[in-house]
Amino acid sequence: MEDLLQGLGWAAIILTALIGALAGWIAALIAGGHRGRYVAIGVASAVAVPVVLGLIGLSLLAVGGLLAVAAVALVGAGVVLVIAKLIFD
């Protein structure tokens, strides 16, 4: 995990946060209302999912680079946002 963060650095964290914010904003448009909550959940999940996958030993993120981290962040944010929609609404 440290290799992943050292290799990609702040660019990966900022990119995943932006992807999460965009995913949350789109989710709020589709679901309606609670834009702040969806954006916050999107950002948190987009940043957390690649970190969690790195912690459990999924080294493909380090090999795939920034594009792989971005794809995982997008999919992770989408899944968490769907779960949040089911829980909160």
Stockholm file with secondary structure:
# STOCKHOLM 1.0

chainA/1-89         MEDLLQGLGWAAIILTALIGALAGWIAALIAGGHRGRYVAIGVASAVAVPVVLGLIGLSLLAVGGLLAVAAVALVGAGVVLVIAKLIFD
#=GR chainA/1-89 SS CHHHHHHHHHHHHHHHHHHHHHHHHHHHHHHCSCHHHHHHHHHHHHHHHHHHHHHTTCTHHHHHHHHHHHHHHHHHHHHHHHHHHHHHC
#=GC SS_cons        CHHHHHHHHHHHHHHHHHHHHHHHHHHHHHHCSCHHHHHHHHHHHHHHHHHHHHHTTCTHHHHHHHHHHHHHHHHHHHHHHHHHHHHHC
//
